[in-house]
Amino acid sequence: MTQQALNVLLVGSGGREHALAWKIAASPLVKRLVMAPGNPGMAALGDLRAVKPTDVPALVALAQEIAADLVVIGPEVSVEAGLADALAQAKIPCFGPVAFAGQLESSKAFTKAFTDRHGLPTSAYRVFDEAEAAKAGLAAFRPPYVVKADGLAAGKGVVIAPTLAEAEAAIDDALGGRFGAAGARVVIEEFLEGEIGSYFALCDGASVMMFGGAQDHKRAYDGEQGPNTGGMGTYSPAAVFTPDLIEQVRTRLAEPAFAGIAAEGAPYKGVLFVELMATRDGPKLVEFNVRFGDPECQVLMLRLKSDLVPYLVACAVGTLDQLPPPEFHDDPAICVVLAAEGYPDAPKTGSEIKGAEQDFGPDVVVFHAGTSRDAEGVLRASGGRVLNVCARGGDLKTARDRAYAAIAKIDWPGGFHRTDIGWRVLGR
């Protein structure tokens, strides 16, 4: 398939999807790229179509309309909605798992039980659907307490509570309806000691290929303070991923996960994001995501030397074993998230953004994550995480300096960002 000129449909509208579109559009194998719904930053890379990522019938119809050779699922909500299942029925190749396999992200309770069934190392846990029982269950754990909403909460359903009172409040928050159906159950977990990291693995239903790692910053403010977010910045490569650790991630987490979900009737086609804690006892699973991470994807795409498209196609059609491992640039890459004031709880949207679309030089790319244009064409904030300022450099300090120099040229009083992305390597 990859010898022909391809029509590709990319689903999603965030910074991850902009980064994927940027890389897909650069492929000589692609004839036409359509993005649904896309965002203003993606408009220069192909055609935008106003179809929601959860409108499965409309997305299948769009794929048929453009004679899509490949559909690439960006966000987790499309997986949960069953887009891959519907595309399979329509015999359209898809990069992204079916909804059953998507439970590895869409239900933390499912994932924890899955790790039990298939022997994947993870933290001790308990699952509750009533607040009184959950609060009583805290007695089995030591602080800090990890309280997670079971379902998809856009990266905001995890609370690491230093005290019992804060853990109880987090339980009331989730089971009280803050996250809607996603908070109908809570998972309480053991707090893992070690260094956190994210590694990606591809699968075509049978073959497995490791695909690079990154390190994220989840807390909203400098010094790892403030509430958990979907991610305020990331960098790659991360020193925690030694060859030995990568091999352990492959053999203890990625391969058993792919084999396990296939044994349960849902062979996995796409990318699995393995968030893990490197502990004294080896890697332990923190959580799975069933798509490229955001903002981890952005730094991976900056560093990826190989053409991405053959890997996407191979996962969709079952030919991953015919490809060599991907090549990455040695230069580190960094991503700094610019978020709207009030994020993650109540981001203030609508503020004007100036200077984000200027030329920052060959080593800086700004991906749009939550932007829109008004009737006059003015760029405005329309989400919580709004811009991803990414840069490469000969070392991480150079990359970080370039990213923050670009941020200084963006005029957006309605936003904020962390100033210490990469502190584990560079210090605060």
Disulfide bonds with the S-S distance in Angstrom:
none
